[in-house]
Amino acid sequence: MRMKILMRPIVFVVALAAAVPTPAASELEVANKTLQYNWVATTGLGYDSNAYQAPRAPYIDYAALPAGSNPTVVPQKKSGLFVPYEIKADAAYNLKQDTKLLGSASLDGNFYIGGGLSSANELNVNLQGGPEFVLNREGKAENTVYVGALIEKHKQVYVDHDSGLDKTSALSGADISGRYNYIGLGAEAEYKHKIGKIDYGFNGKYVFFDYEDPVVVSQMDHNYLKLGADASIPLISHTKLNISFDHSVRDYSKRHSRNAQGSLLNANPLLQYSFNSAGATLRNRLSTDWQLYVDFDHVRRADNYVGYNDYRQNRLGARLLYGAENLKARLTLHHFKRDYPNGFAFDIAGQGAKKYSGNDLKLKAELEQTKNTSLWSELVYRARAATDLRYDYAQFQIMAGMSWAH
């Protein structure tokens, strides 16, 4: 049954891309007003070297140790083919001179083909929409305010990374593989100031995430609140500095905190995380065809009980973009390091400190065939190192396909 359900988005994407005729223009007259829109559909075929992100080496699972035993886990890395897919659409409907309705929709995910990899399938659906008001103009520059609603749906199987089997409760053996599936409902607002040399803005978002109830383990329902600000500052010729700051809170209604020893007890207060994030990107146009971005992000998370799951994370990297005539290419490389000053590996008191680090490498090229079609290929490499060896893995993906756009 799961196979049939997850096939539907793939069939829809392929049918849309192959059968829908390209409209003659991206504007329509609706009730004497202009509707502007664009859409992109992408699909292809890929190979995944480690579909379930299995650890790279055998390890002793201290978190599952019965008293007096030391079982060694031998992970089973599974590889295979998958179909990546994505549809994105944006629309703007002019109500009057300084007011328009904005809307966007997207569907994306991966569908794995054969080899018993169906539990690696993933599906995301996002819908957003609301009015945007122009506060004032200078030439083509505008100051605007947007207020809208949003809906998110995420479907992902909760799997055992060691075996690739659907996750079950350690105590009862009950199926809890749907634990990560959720629907999010919320609202967002954004102010953009684009008049003058410095662009800046403020944004906010509130979302209630409703997760499936696994019954035998805690449900992950929570409220998410984010407030942020950003700015783009010209420095010298062809160079800009983009900076941002966000404060957010995830407040769980049914999931409990860990105590100072890393134990999950129902007597512990409900879990609440607070995040403070700062980011900076230096953008430089090297030439007509080349652009370079250098990124740095810093995140601090506070576990608002005893601080067991506090962490500090730094990410540093760069993106190199090329675009000329009918060829576009992008190379990105980022490294991150995350330290938990109060956490233990395997969440077991007495083990070493909990630490994670990783590298992400992506290379993508797109070759335009016609005004509305392109061929693309992408290589993705992820490597993770962790003192909790359950999350120490490497994964390689290579993909190629076609996209249709208007």
C-alpha positions in Angstrom: 0.0 0.0 0.0 2.9 2.4 0.9 4.4 1.8 -2.5 1.3 2.8 -4.4 0.8 5.9 -2.3 4.4 7.1 -2.9 4.3 6.4 -6.6 1.6 8.9 -7.1 3.8 12.1 -6.8 6.3 10.6 -9.3 3.6 9.7 -11.9 2.2 13.2 -11.4 5.5 14.9 -12.0 6.4 12.9 -15.1 2.9 13.4 -16.5 3.0 17.1 -15.9 6.4 17.5 -17.5 5.7 15.4 -20.5 2.0 16.2 -21.2 1.2 19.8 -20.1 1.7 22.2 -23.0 3.8 25.2 -22.3 1.6 28.4 -22.1 2.4 31.1 -24.6 3.0 33.7 -21.9 3.4 34.0 -18.1 0.6 36.5 -17.7 -3.2 36.0 -17.9 -6.0 38.5 -17.7 -8.4 37.5 -14.9 -11.3 39.8 -14.1 -9.5 42.7 -15.8 -6.5 42.1 -13.5 -3.1 40.6 -14.3 -2.1 37.2 -13.0 1.7 36.5 -13.3 3.0 33.0 -12.7 5.9 30.6 -13.3 6.5 27.0 -12.7 9.4 24.4 -12.8 9.1 20.6 -12.9 12.2 18.5 -12.4 12.8 14.8 -12.4 15.6 12.3 -13.2 17.4 9.2 -12.0 20.0 8.9 -9.2 22.2 6.4 -7.4 22.6 6.5 -3.6 25.5 4.7 -2.0 24.0 4.7 1.5 20.2 5.1 1.4 19.7 4.7 5.2 22.8 6.6 6.3 24.2 3.5 8.0 27.2 4.0 10.2 30.5 3.4 8.5 31.9 0.8 11.0 30.7 -1.7 13.6 30.2 -0.2 17.1 29.1 -1.0 20.6 25.6 0.4 21.1 25.9 1.6 24.7 22.4 3.0 24.6 20.9 -0.4 24.1 23.1 -2.3 26.6 21.4 -4.6 29.0 23.2 -4.9 32.3 26.5 -6.7 32.0 26.5 -7.1 28.2 28.4 -5.4 25.4 26.7 -6.3 22.0 28.4 -5.1 18.9 26.2 -3.7 16.1 27.3 -4.4 12.5 25.6 -1.9 10.2 24.2 -3.0 6.8 24.8 -0.3 4.2 22.3 -0.4 1.4 22.6 1.3 -2.0 20.3 1.6 -5.0 18.6 3.8 -7.5 16.1 6.5 -6.8 14.0 9.1 -8.7 14.3 12.7 -7.4 11.4 14.9 -8.3 10.3 18.5 -7.7 7.5 20.8 -8.8 7.5 24.5 -7.9 5.0 27.2 -8.8 4.7 30.9 -7.9 1.9 33.3 -8.8 1.1 37.0 -8.2 -2.3 38.5 -8.7 -2.5 42.3 -8.8 -5.5 43.5 -6.8 -4.7 47.2 -7.2 -1.7 49.5 -7.7 0.0 48.8 -4.3 -1.5 45.5 -3.4 -1.1 42.0 -4.8 -1.8 38.4 -3.7 1.2 36.1 -3.7 1.1 32.4 -3.7 3.5 29.5 -4.0 3.3 25.7 -4.0 6.0 23.0 -4.1 6.2 19.2 -4.0 9.5 17.4 -3.8 11.1 14.2 -2.6 12.9 11.0 -3.6 11.4 7.7 -4.6 13.7 4.6 -4.4 13.4 1.9 -7.0 13.6 -1.8 -5.9 16.2 -3.3 -3.6 14.0 -3.1 -0.6 14.7 0.6 -0.2 11.1 1.9 -0.1 11.6 3.0 3.6 14.1 5.7 2.3 11.3 7.4 0.3 10.6 11.0 1.3 7.8 13.5 0.4 7.4 17.2 1.1 4.5 19.5 0.2 4.4 23.2 0.9 1.7 25.8 0.2 2.0 29.5 1.0 0.0 32.6 0.2 -1.2 36.0 1.3 -1.3 39.7 0.4 1.8 41.9 -0.2 1.5 45.7 0.3 3.8 48.2 -1.3 4.5 51.0 1.3 6.5 53.3 -1.0 8.5 53.3 -4.2 11.6 54.9 -5.7 12.0 53.9 -9.4 12.0 50.1 -9.4 12.8 49.8 -5.7 10.0 49.1 -3.2 9.4 48.8 0.5 6.9 46.0 1.1 5.0 44.1 3.8 3.8 40.5 3.2 1.4 38.6 5.5 0.4 35.0 4.6 -0.6 31.5 5.7 1.4 28.3 5.2 0.8 24.6 5.1 3.5 22.0 5.2 3.3 18.2 4.9 6.3 15.9 5.4 6.3 12.1 5.0 9.4 10.2 6.0 9.8 6.7 7.4 11.5 6.4 10.7 14.1 3.7 10.1 16.8 1.8 11.9 20.0 3.2 10.3 21.9 0.0 11.1 19.5 -2.4 9.2 17.2 -0.1 7.1 14.2 -1.8 8.7 11.2 0.3 9.9 11.8 1.5 13.4 10.1 -0.4 16.3 9.9 0.4 20.0 12.8 -1.1 22.0 10.5 -2.2 24.8 7.3 -3.5 23.1 8.5 -4.0 19.5 5.5 -1.9 18.3 5.8 -0.2 14.9 6.8 3.5 15.3 8.0 4.1 11.7 5.5 6.9 11.2 6.8 9.0 14.0 8.4 11.7 11.7 5.4 12.3 9.6 3.7 15.7 10.2 1.5 18.5 9.0 2.4 22.1 9.8 -0.1 24.9 9.9 0.9 28.5 10.5 1.4 32.1 9.5 4.3 34.3 8.4 5.1 38.0 7.9 8.0 39.9 6.3 9.0 43.5 5.8 11.5 44.3 3.0 13.2 47.7 2.7 14.8 48.0 -0.7 15.0 51.8 -1.1 18.5 53.2 -0.7 21.9 51.6 -0.7 21.3 49.1 2.1 18.6 46.5 1.8 17.2 45.2 5.1 14.2 43.3 6.4 12.4 41.7 9.3 10.5 38.5 9.4 8.4 36.3 11.7 6.8 32.9 11.5 4.6 30.8 13.7 3.8 27.1 12.9 2.1 24.3 14.8 3.5 20.9 13.8 1.1 18.0 14.3 3.0 14.7 14.1 1.6 11.2 13.9 1.1 9.6 17.3 3.3 6.5 17.7 1.4 5.7 21.0 4.2 3.7 22.6 6.8 6.5 22.5 6.4 10.3 22.9 4.7 12.3 20.1 6.7 15.1 18.6 4.0 17.8 18.3 5.3 21.3 19.0 4.9 25.0 18.4 7.6 26.8 16.4 8.1 30.6 16.7 10.8 32.5 14.8 11.7 36.2 14.6 14.5 37.4 12.4 16.3 40.3 10.6 18.6 40.5 7.7 20.5 43.1 5.7 22.5 43.4 2.5 25.4 46.0 2.6 27.5 47.0 -0.5 31.2 47.1 0.4 33.3 47.8 -2.7 32.7 47.3 -6.4 31.0 44.0 -7.1 31.1 43.0 -3.4 28.2 42.8 -0.9 27.9 41.5 2.7 24.7 39.8 3.7 24.0 39.3 7.4 21.2 37.8 9.3 20.0 37.0 12.8 17.2 34.7 14.0 15.7 33.8 17.3 13.4 30.8 17.5 11.7 28.5 19.9 10.5 24.9 19.6 8.0 24.2 22.4 7.0 20.5 22.6 3.6 19.5 24.1 4.2 15.8 24.6 7.9 15.2 24.6 10.0 15.3 27.8 13.5 16.7 28.4 16.5 14.7 29.3 18.0 15.2 32.8 21.6 16.0 33.5 22.5 12.2 33.2 20.9 12.1 29.7 17.9 10.0 30.9 14.4 10.5 29.4 11.9 10.4 32.3 8.2 11.2 32.3 8.9 13.1 35.5 11.1 15.6 33.6 9.5 18.8 32.3 8.3 19.0 28.7 11.0 19.8 26.2 11.7 23.3 25.0 14.6 24.5 22.8 15.6 28.1 22.1 17.9 29.0 19.2 19.9 32.0 18.4 21.5 32.0 14.9 23.7 34.5 13.2 25.0 34.3 9.6 27.2 36.2 7.2 27.8 35.8 3.5 30.4 37.7 1.5 29.3 37.8 -2.2 31.7 38.9 -4.9 31.2 39.0 -8.7 34.5 37.8 -9.9 33.6 38.4 -13.6 30.7 38.5 -15.9 30.4 34.7 -15.7 31.6 33.9 -12.1 30.3 34.7 -8.6 31.8 33.6 -5.3 30.0 33.4 -2.0 31.8 32.8 1.3 29.4 31.7 4.2 29.7 31.6 7.9 26.9 30.6 10.3 26.8 30.3 14.1 24.0 28.6 16.0 23.5 28.3 19.8 20.7 26.1 21.1 19.6 26.2 24.7 17.8 23.2 26.3 15.6 25.1 28.7 15.5 22.4 31.5 19.0 21.6 32.8 20.9 22.3 29.6 21.7 18.7 28.7 21.1 19.2 25.0 22.6 22.7 24.7 24.9 23.0 21.7 27.1 25.4 19.8 27.5 25.0 16.0 29.7 26.7 13.5 29.5 26.3 9.7 32.0 27.6 7.2 32.1 27.2 3.5 31.9 28.6 0.0 29.8 28.5 -3.2 31.2 29.1 -6.7 28.7 29.9 -9.4 29.2 30.0 -13.2 26.7 31.2 -15.7 27.2 31.8 -19.4 25.0 31.4 -22.4 23.2 28.1 -22.0 25.4 26.6 -19.3 25.1 27.0 -15.5 27.1 25.3 -12.8 27.4 25.5 -9.0 30.0 24.1 -6.7 29.5 24.3 -2.9 31.5 23.0 0.0 30.6 23.5 3.7 32.1 22.2 7.0 30.3 22.3 10.3 31.2 21.4 13.9 28.7 21.0 16.7 29.6 20.5 20.4 27.4 19.6 23.3 29.1 20.9 26.5 26.8 18.9 28.7 25.9 15.9 26.5 27.2 12.4 26.5 27.8 10.2 23.5 24.9 7.7 23.2 23.2 9.8 25.8 24.8 7.6 28.5 26.4 9.2 31.5 30.1 8.3 31.7 30.6 8.1 27.9 32.7 10.8 26.2 31.3 14.2 25.2 28.7 14.4 22.5 30.3 16.0 19.4 29.4 16.0 15.7 31.1 17.4 12.6 30.6 17.0 8.9 31.4 18.0 5.3 28.9 18.6 2.5 30.1 18.8 -1.1 27.7 19.5 -4.0 28.4 20.0 -7.7 25.5 20.7 -10.1 25.5 21.6 -13.8 22.5 22.6 -16.0 22.6 22.8 -19.8 19.8 24.7 -21.5 18.2 22.8 -24.4 15.4 25.1 -25.4 13.8 28.2 -23.8 11.8 26.0 -21.5 13.9 22.8 -21.1 17.2 21.9 -19.5 19.4 18.8 -18.9 21.0 18.7 -15.4 23.3 16.5 -13.4 24.3 16.7 -9.7 26.8 15.1 -7.4 26.3 15.1 -3.6 28.7 13.9 -0.9 28.0 14.0 2.8 30.4 12.8 5.5 29.6 12.8 9.2 31.9 12.2 12.2 30.5 11.8 15.6 31.5 10.5 19.1 28.1 8.8 19.0 29.0 6.2 16.4 25.4 5.6 15.5 25.6 8.8 13.4 29.1 8.5 11.9 28.5 7.8 8.2 29.4 8.7 4.6 26.9 9.0 1.7 27.4 9.6 -2.0 24.7 10.5 -4.5 24.8 11.1 -8.3 21.8 12.2 -10.3 20.9 13.3 -13.8 17.6 14.4 -15.4 15.6 17.0 -17.1 13.7 20.1 -16.0 10.8 22.0 -17.6 10.2 25.7 -16.8 8.0 28.6 -17.7 
